[in-house]
């Protein structure tokens, strides 16, 4: 038995109306309008997928570069003082299955000076043997031997590339570090100065850290800033996306005597801005899909007008208003499904091949969309995520279905006698 005999007649007629429309000038025009509606839905869905995928790609690139220089979670003493026993705190934190590594640190705002040039920086005192397991930056510095040069009492420092360039220093040059606070002398308050030797320069590709981060040994930082030990513990997680959940769990487990701060709170301005921008783009592009979907209204209204005689015959043969409505719902929904599936397919095809398509367009036009001399990220990244694609498809289908309701309802209200009067 063929599939056509297994389906309800509403589905069969609705599908026939969807395929029909090539015979005759009027029917051909209706078919063209229907085709345009399907293409509009497909292009809107594809645009939404491509834009969000590219945005996800940029977000991932920036986040990865950011997290290559900072820890996923930090445990701090609430008053900013040194931790009484950082090893015990690290051991308690590691009891959480998501925590992979822990290391102590001291972080202070300071000034770095070289001659007349002076720049503010975050000076981070680290334990080289433990820090390499926390950040990719430390792992890279250990691999090239730079981290091993941070030894207690040597007063060596590693600077970000932009910071070193601003100070005009190179490896081997002395750099003066001015600590906050100062010391009281008979002549007044004198700032605490200490000369360091630059032993390495790093570049993580994130301006905020390349221009304002300096690394020194933990013991040197404790002596310079007069702390009795580390002021915090850094943690590396198995999954960076779980940072907030892990932070809540650790805050509950460790109690109020420890302040827990994850990377999304450390960089709250950037994180919130990205989330808001992504939501706004989703809303704006969804409106484009809505406009395309509601083009189905005009298509179905014209179809209903053209098929009034058919509707009247169906009604005289015993079809109920609900069945007539179902026929045109099937027609509109079919166009919506075809447009959505085509849009998802085309959008994913482009999103997964942005790295090939964009360079080809650049070569064809002779332009560079992201010149390496201006932007740190010189290629167009893309990261399609199911969490974006599935809602896009469902919303497009829902809008297409809603667009069919009014014309289908009008079709169910056609009076057979009136429709057949002039036939």
C-alpha positions in Angstrom: 0.0 0.0 0.0 1.4 3.4 -1.0 2.1 6.1 1.5 -0.6 8.4 0.1 -3.3 5.9 1.2 -1.9 5.8 4.7 -2.0 9.5 5.3 -5.1 11.5 6.2 -6.7 13.2 3.2 -5.9 16.6 4.7 -2.2 15.9 4.5 -2.5 14.5 0.9 -4.4 17.6 -0.4 -2.2 20.0 1.5 0.9 18.4 0.1 -0.7 18.5 -3.4 -1.4 22.2 -3.1 2.2 22.8 -2.0 3.6 21.1 -5.1 0.9 22.5 -7.5 0.8 26.0 -8.9 2.9 25.8 -12.1 -0.1 25.7 -14.5 -1.6 29.0 -15.4 -0.5 32.6 -14.8 -2.3 33.1 -11.5 -1.2 29.7 -10.0 2.3 30.3 -11.3 2.5 33.6 -9.5 1.2 32.0 -6.3 3.9 29.3 -6.7 6.5 32.0 -7.1 5.4 33.8 -3.9 5.5 30.5 -2.0 9.0 29.8 -3.3 10.2 33.3 -2.2 8.7 32.7 1.3 10.6 29.4 1.6 13.8 31.0 0.4 13.3 33.9 2.8 12.9 31.5 5.8 16.0 29.5 4.7 18.2 32.6 4.3 17.0 34.0 7.7 17.7 30.8 9.5 21.1 30.4 7.7 22.1 34.0 8.6 21.2 33.4 12.2 23.2 30.3 12.4 26.3 31.7 10.6 26.3 35.0 12.7 26.0 33.2 16.0 28.6 30.6 15.1 31.1 33.3 14.1 30.3 35.2 17.3 30.8 32.0 19.3 34.1 31.6 17.5 35.3 35.1 18.5 34.1 34.5 22.0 36.0 31.2 22.3 39.2 32.8 20.9 39.2 35.7 23.3 38.2 33.5 26.2 40.9 30.9 25.5 43.5 33.7 25.3 42.2 35.2 28.5 42.2 31.9 30.4 45.7 31.1 29.2 46.9 33.9 31.6 44.5 33.6 34.5 43.1 30.9 36.7 39.6 29.5 36.4 38.8 30.1 40.1 40.6 32.0 42.9 40.3 31.4 46.6 41.1 34.6 48.6 41.2 35.7 52.2 38.2 38.1 52.7 40.3 40.9 54.1 43.2 40.6 51.6 45.6 39.2 54.2 47.8 36.2 53.8 46.3 32.7 54.1 47.1 30.9 57.3 47.6 27.5 55.6 47.3 27.6 51.8 48.2 23.9 51.4 45.3 22.8 53.6 42.9 25.1 51.6 44.2 23.7 48.3 43.7 20.2 49.6 40.1 20.9 50.6 39.4 22.5 47.2 40.8 19.5 45.4 38.2 17.4 47.0 35.8 18.8 44.4 35.9 16.4 41.4 36.1 19.4 39.0 39.3 20.8 40.4 42.4 19.6 38.6 45.2 21.7 40.1 45.9 24.3 42.7 48.8 26.8 43.2 49.4 29.8 45.6 49.8 33.4 44.4 50.2 37.0 45.5 48.7 39.7 43.3 49.2 43.4 43.8 48.8 46.6 41.8 52.2 48.3 41.4 54.2 50.7 39.2 57.0 49.6 36.9 59.5 52.2 35.9 62.4 52.4 33.4 64.0 55.8 33.2 61.2 58.4 32.7 58.7 55.8 31.5 56.3 54.4 34.1 53.4 52.0 33.8 50.8 50.5 36.1 50.7 46.7 36.3 49.4 43.7 38.2 52.4 42.0 39.7 51.7 38.3 40.4 53.9 36.4 42.7 53.9 32.7 41.7 55.4 29.4 42.6 57.0 28.3 39.3 56.7 24.5 40.0 53.0 24.8 40.8 52.0 27.6 38.4 52.7 25.6 35.3 49.8 23.3 36.1 47.4 26.3 36.3 47.7 28.4 33.2 48.9 27.7 29.6 51.1 30.8 29.9 53.0 29.3 32.8 53.3 26.0 31.0 54.7 27.7 27.9 57.2 29.7 30.0 58.3 26.5 31.7 58.7 24.8 28.4 61.1 27.5 27.1 63.0 27.7 30.4 61.8 31.2 31.3 59.8 30.2 34.4 62.9 28.4 35.9 64.6 31.8 36.0 62.2 33.0 38.7 64.2 31.9 41.7 63.9 33.3 45.3 66.2 36.2 46.0 67.2 36.7 42.3 64.6 39.5 41.9 63.8 38.5 38.3 60.6 39.5 36.5 58.7 38.4 33.4 56.7 41.0 31.5 53.9 41.0 28.9 55.1 42.1 25.5 53.0 45.3 25.3 54.2 46.3 28.8 57.8 45.7 27.9 57.4 47.7 24.7 55.8 50.6 26.6 58.7 50.6 29.0 61.2 50.2 26.2 63.0 47.3 27.8 64.4 44.0 26.6 65.6 40.8 28.2 68.5 41.6 30.6 67.5 45.2 31.3 66.8 46.4 34.8 63.2 47.4 35.8 62.3 49.3 38.9 59.2 48.1 40.8 57.4 50.6 43.0 55.3 48.9 45.7 52.1 50.5 47.1 52.2 51.7 50.6 55.7 52.9 51.3 57.7 53.1 54.5 57.8 55.8 57.1 61.1 57.5 57.7 62.2 60.7 59.6 62.0 62.4 56.2 58.4 61.2 55.7 56.8 58.4 53.7 59.2 57.0 51.2 57.9 54.6 48.5 59.4 51.1 48.5 61.5 50.6 45.4 63.1 47.4 44.2 65.1 46.8 41.0 64.3 43.7 39.1 66.0 42.1 36.1 63.8 41.3 33.0 64.4 37.6 32.2 61.5 36.9 29.8 58.7 38.4 27.7 55.4 36.7 26.9 52.5 37.4 24.5 49.2 35.7 25.1 47.3 37.6 22.4 45.1 39.5 24.9 46.0 43.2 25.3 44.7 43.5 28.9 47.3 40.9 30.1 50.1 41.6 27.6 50.1 45.3 28.7 49.6 45.0 32.4 50.9 41.7 33.8 54.2 41.0 35.5 55.3 37.7 37.0 57.8 37.4 39.9 58.6 34.6 42.4 56.2 34.1 45.2 58.9 34.6 47.9 60.1 37.8 46.3 56.5 39.1 46.2 56.0 38.2 49.9 59.1 40.1 50.9 58.4 43.1 48.7 54.8 43.5 49.7 55.4 42.4 53.3 52.9 39.6 53.4 53.5 36.5 55.5 52.7 34.2 52.6 50.3 33.7 49.7 47.2 35.9 49.6 45.2 33.4 47.5 45.1 30.0 45.8 44.5 29.5 42.1 42.5 26.6 40.8 42.3 24.9 37.4 39.1 23.2 36.5 38.4 20.3 34.1 35.7 22.4 32.3 35.9 26.2 32.2 32.1 26.4 31.6 31.5 25.0 35.1 33.4 27.8 36.8 30.3 29.5 38.3 28.8 26.2 39.5 32.1 25.1 41.0 32.5 28.5 42.6 29.2 28.2 44.3 30.0 24.7 45.6 33.4 25.8 46.9 31.9 28.9 48.6 29.4 26.6 50.4 32.0 24.0 51.3 34.7 26.4 52.5 32.5 28.8 54.4 32.6 32.6 54.8 36.3 32.7 55.8 37.3 32.2 52.2 36.2 34.4 49.3 35.7 32.5 46.0 36.0 34.3 42.7 35.7 32.6 39.3 36.9 33.9 36.0 33.4 35.1 34.9 33.3 37.5 37.9 37.0 38.6 37.5 36.1 39.6 33.9 32.5 40.4 34.6 32.3 43.4 32.2 33.5 41.4 29.2 31.5 38.3 30.1 28.2 40.3 30.6 28.8 42.4 27.4 29.3 39.3 25.3 26.1 37.6 26.7 24.0 40.8 26.1 25.4 41.3 22.6 24.7 37.7 21.7 21.1 37.9 23.0 20.5 41.2 21.1 21.8 39.7 17.8 19.6 36.6 18.3 16.6 38.8 18.8 17.4 41.0 15.7 18.1 38.1 13.4 15.0 36.2 14.7 12.9 39.2 13.5 14.3 38.6 10.0 13.2 35.0 10.2 9.8 36.2 11.5 9.4 38.6 8.5 10.2 35.7 6.1 7.9 33.3 7.9 4.9 35.7 7.9 5.3 36.0 4.1 3.5 32.7 4.2 0.4 34.7 5.2 0.2 36.4 1.8 0.9 33.1 0.1 -1.8 31.2 1.9 -4.4 34.1 1.5 -3.8 34.0 -2.2 -4.1 30.2 -2.3 -7.3 30.3 -0.3 -8.8 32.9 -2.7 -7.7 30.8 -5.7 -9.0 27.5 -4.2 -12.4 28.8 -3.0 -14.2 26.4 -5.5 -12.2 23.5 -4.3 -13.0 24.3 -0.7 -16.7 24.6 -1.5 -16.6 21.1 -3.2 -14.8 19.6 -0.2 -17.4 21.1 2.1 -20.3 19.7 0.0 -18.6 16.3 0.1 -18.7 16.3 3.9 -15.3 17.9 4.9 -15.6 19.7 8.2 -14.3 23.2 8.7 -11.5 21.7 10.9 -10.4 19.5 8.0 -10.3 22.4 5.6 -8.3 24.4 8.1 -5.9 21.4 8.4 -5.3 21.3 4.6 -3.9 24.8 4.6 -2.0 24.4 7.8 -0.3 21.4 6.2 0.5 23.5 3.1 2.0 26.4 5.2 3.8 24.1 7.7 5.4 22.2 4.8 6.8 25.4 3.4 8.1 26.3 6.9 9.7 22.9 7.4 11.4 22.9 4.0 12.7 26.5 4.5 13.9 25.7 8.0 15.7 22.5 7.0 17.3 24.2 4.0 18.4 27.1 6.2 19.9 24.9 8.9 21.7 22.8 6.2 23.1 25.8 4.4 23.9 27.6 7.6 25.9 24.7 9.0 27.7 24.2 5.7 28.9 27.8 5.8 29.6 27.8 9.5 31.8 24.7 9.4 33.7 26.0 6.4 34.1 29.7 7.3 37.9 29.1 7.5 37.9 28.1 3.8 35.2 30.4 2.5 36.4 33.7 4.0 40.0 33.4 2.7 38.6 32.6 -0.8 36.5 35.7 -0.7 39.5 37.8 0.5 41.6 36.5 -2.4 38.8 37.1 -4.9 38.2 40.7 -3.7 41.8 41.5 -2.8 41.0 42.6 0.7 41.7 41.4 4.2 38.7 41.5 6.6 40.9 41.1 9.7 44.4 42.4 8.9 47.0 41.0 11.2 48.6 44.4 11.6 45.4 45.7 13.2 43.7 42.7 14.8 45.2 40.1 17.1 42.8 37.5 15.6 43.6 37.5 11.9 41.2 34.8 10.8 37.5 34.4 11.0 36.7 31.8 13.7 33.5 29.8 13.8 32.0 27.6 16.6 28.6 26.2 15.8 26.8 25.0 18.9 23.8 22.8 19.3 22.5 25.1 22.0 22.0 27.8 19.4 21.1 25.7 16.3 18.2 23.8 18.0 16.4 26.9 19.3 16.8 28.6 15.9 15.2 25.7 14.1 12.3 25.4 16.6 11.6 29.1 16.6 11.5 29.2 12.8 9.1 26.2 12.7 6.9 27.9 15.4 6.8 31.2 13.5 5.9 29.4 10.2 3.1 27.5 12.0 1.7 30.6 13.5 1.7 32.3 10.2 -0.6 29.6 8.8 -3.3 29.9 11.4 -5.2 33.0 10.2 -5.4 32.1 6.5 -6.3 28.5 7.4 -9.1 29.7 9.7 -10.4 32.0 6.9 -10.4 29.0 4.5 -12.5 27.0 7.0 -15.1 29.9 7.1 -15.7 29.9 3.3 -19.4 29.5 2.5 -19.9 26.8 -0.2 -22.9 28.4 -1.7 -21.2 31.8 -2.1 -18.1 30.2 -3.5 -20.0 28.2 -6.1 -22.4 30.9 -7.2 -20.3 32.2 -10.1 -18.6 28.9 -11.0 
